[in-house]
Amino acid sequence: MLNVSDDFNKAMKAENRRFETRIKVGDKVFTKNDINSWVYSGGSISGETFQIGSTFSNSIKIEFCSILENIKELTEVTVEVGIATYDADYNYDNISPEKVGSARVGYAKLIHYKPTVYEYVSIGTFYVTKCDPDRNENKTTLEASDHFVFLENEYVSELTYPASIRDVALEIANKSGSIINETNFSMISTSKINKPEGYTFRQAIGLIAQFEAGYARFSRINQLEIVQLIDPKFAVSPAEYFQKGLTKNELMYKIGGISCTVSVQSESGNEQVTYLAGSNTGPQIVLENKVMTQSLLETIYQKISNVNFYPFTLNWRGNPALETGDWLTLTDRDGKPFKTPNLSYTLTFKGGLTATSSANTNSSAQTVSAYSPPLNQIIKDINSRVDAAGKNSIYDGTEEPPYPKEGDIWFKKNGPDDEIWIYTKLADRTYDWVMTTSTRLSDEIQEKIDNSVPSDEIVKTINLSEEMDGKEWLKITGAKIWLTDQTRIDDAIIQDAMIGNLSASKLTAGTINASDVNIINLNASNISTGTLKAVDIEGVKITGSKITSVGEDFSMLQDNGAITWIRNSDGKEIFKFFTTLMNLKEGNVRLEVSDSGSLSIYSKKMNKNFLSFSGVGTNMSGYANLDKLSITGDSNSLSYTPTNFEYQSSGDNRPNLRVGITGFKIGSNATYLSGDNNGAITAVASALNILSNVKISQFTNIGGNLSVNGSLSVIGSKNAAHVTRDGLRLTPAYETAESYLGDIGTAETGEDCTVIIPIEEHFSDVINTDYEYQVFLQSYSEGFAYVVSRDKTSFTVQSSGPNLPFAWEIKGKRRGYENDRLTLTDMKFEEIKEIEEQNFKEEES
């Protein structure tokens, strides 16, 4: 049951109830003014049989009074319902002053107004599975289920088997991306199982729930849990039923036995073996579990063997704080209270709230093969035991013992409660079982406890005992009685007394309960044997090799400074806390954790772990749930918050790191790489070396020089930028099909109409003149010029007349790239098209 205030429960039971609801679909929030209704369906160990291992997916169906657009599948939906714990329409304080200032007020009243206050509880987190808009009716029906919709993929374990049940549960949660209730999961069994194969995540977590004799669910806060039936001491009064709202099956459901058929490898191949636990009569539970063993099945049966209840269906006003798996206290038509589990739960919201609770488990007997394991035979034999005096029998179980005799004791399991019955002679001289005590308090006693008020005005009367004749016994109740020091009591039963002076030498028999008295100045040398219980010891030194503290489930052993926690059930060492010496000098404090145990630092106030460490198989994990973490050294510090991570070191050119919601910065003050939340990245360095491929999809601006020590391929234009009178102008590069370099110059032929033009030495270093190069001429006077010869170091030009000025241009193949021509790249057409489309979009924007 959810944790709610007393005002919430009081408002739920009030005659007039006002509700509100908040529904968040994606990023949009709706209230009850936006909907016609919603129906929540929840389940636990429900069905015709007591289905342990259930993975019931809670769901919700919401009808909106408008058309919802663009609702996608698996959109997150959260639903809350609130009740007015203070309703302004029914509660107000009247202030009726006779005067306001100097003006007299007649019949008017001043009203102190307090707005309506709602207390909300979560119905759960769901994910859209269906959205059906109806434009004719102007409404939208939306259906959603809980997180189990994400657990339908195949579960493939990577653990080393046999593995503990808890480790398998953790792996299922981790692989399926489920958030767990850490406290709940820490209590899962560590018994070993073989590898579960051929299951989905949802089916696999159902196996875990079988081993825990419970069911798997996602809680109202969307955490994965393995849950058993819980008794929150919640009662539904008949005033909350609807007319003829309660249907009770008078045949009690009690588990008879449990069975599971598995495939076992033998010498002749795989064989089908059926394991059974419990009785072969009565309602039977049949499990499907490929990794079940007989011992595990026996353990499961012991956890549920005492479960008993009356199947029922109840239509009532409902309480959203109640959950499936909670026990309910109801009252039948004969006015007798009984407890039964809320296995199925439906809540309907239509401005108001109604509910249907049920446990429709079939109570009829089903018989399976008459096999009873040895352990069950032993349990059956000890159901009837003889008391210490050897006269009466002591019985266990829910079935009435046959052939009892007066004084026999029956320990009866009634739902989640334990009762003690004694076979007693009644006033009419007949014999019957009479309940003497129960873990459930009667309504009358509970009401007296709740409403009891100490009073000094209660005066009791003196009366004769009704069962005596008044001559032998006198029952005195009430008024103060003062017995002086002359009064003598020869033989009496004194239940409680204050005695002024008592000589201890007069005490020759009996027992003194030290928890009820204070003894000072006790000479411990006189204590030679026995057991000290409930003793507070202050300011003493205890000398001895070992000190053991034994609890109900665990024992703590202190030996030579080491503290060890041991599980009582099997003597297994769980944790050990001790110190060791390193290098025979330095001390080392160590906490040893056995097997796949874990260590947590837990905040009870916030109901979560600060730190937790666990080891699963050969893997070790640590988790921190902190709002701030700071580590400070002499010249550096490390800090973390959910929105910022920072490492700082003092001094110039020392490394620093900061990552947060506003951006990041890596490096020192002189050399660093930073980025802001606008998408810009800044690099400050004397040199930037990138040793792998770099892909830049957006515009890049390089403020300094750019040197490329390899090939440069450009999709697009290669331009030189020039400042002109009306802005920056671009001139595209001239390129040829082969790799040519050129040089330009002017010359003039001589009187002999000839001139030799040398190839400049540095230019001849970059072109390969062993290959044929080309020379182009342009005369600047009447006449013409032409090349008559070309060699490696020069070329010769002649003209049609003497002293002819002309211009020349030489083009030669770049040294090292002489054979390149229209080289084919590895880039695919699709990649080029994608780049061109991206450039087109950038140009448009």
Secondary structure as UniProt FT lines:
FT   HELIX           6..13
FT   STRAND          19..25
FT   TURN            26..27
FT   STRAND          28..31
FT   HELIX           32..34
FT   STRAND          35..43
FT   TURN            52..53
FT   STRAND          59..64
FT   TURN            73..74
FT   STRAND          76..86
FT   TURN            88..90
FT   STRAND          93..95
FT   STRAND          99..100
FT   TURN            101..102
FT   STRAND          103..104
FT   STRAND          110..112
FT   STRAND          117..134
FT   TURN            135..138
FT   STRAND          139..145
FT   HELIX           147..150
FT   STRAND          163..164
FT   HELIX           165..176
FT   HELIX           182..185
FT   TURN            186..187
FT   STRAND          192..193
FT   HELIX           201..211
FT   TURN            212..213
FT   STRAND          215..218
FT   TURN            220..221
FT   STRAND          224..227
FT   STRAND          230..235
FT   HELIX           238..240
FT   STRAND          241..248
FT   STRAND          253..254
FT   STRAND          257..266
FT   TURN            267..268
FT   STRAND          269..278
FT   STRAND          284..287
FT   TURN            290..291
FT   HELIX           294..304
FT   TURN            305..306
FT   STRAND          308..309
FT   STRAND          312..316
FT   TURN            320..321
FT   TURN            324..325
FT   STRAND          326..331
FT   TURN            333..334
FT   STRAND          337..341
FT   STRAND          344..349
FT   STRAND          353..359
FT   HELIX           374..382
FT   STRAND          384..386
FT   TURN            388..389
FT   STRAND          393..396
FT   TURN            406..407
FT   STRAND          409..414
FT   TURN            415..416
FT   STRAND          417..425
FT   TURN            427..428
FT   STRAND          431..438
FT   HELIX           443..451
FT   TURN            456..457
FT   TURN            466..467
FT   TURN            485..486
FT   HELIX           504..506
FT   HELIX           514..516
FT   HELIX           524..526
FT   STRAND          546..550
FT   STRAND          554..559
FT   TURN            560..561
FT   STRAND          562..567
FT   TURN            568..570
FT   STRAND          573..582
FT   TURN            583..585
FT   STRAND          586..593
FT   TURN            595..596
FT   STRAND          598..603
FT   TURN            604..607
FT   STRAND          608..616
FT   TURN            617..618
FT   STRAND          619..624
FT   STRAND          629..632
FT   STRAND          636..641
FT   TURN            642..643
FT   STRAND          644..649
FT   TURN            652..653
FT   STRAND          657..660
FT   TURN            661..662
FT   STRAND          663..667
FT   STRAND          672..676
FT   TURN            677..678
FT   STRAND          681..684
FT   STRAND          719..724
FT   TURN            725..726
FT   STRAND          727..732
FT   STRAND          740..748
FT   TURN            751..752
FT   STRAND          754..758
FT   HELIX           761..766
FT   TURN            769..770
FT   STRAND          774..779
FT   STRAND          785..790
FT   STRAND          794..799
FT   STRAND          805..814
FT   TURN            815..816
FT   TURN            818..819
FT   HELIX           829..844
//
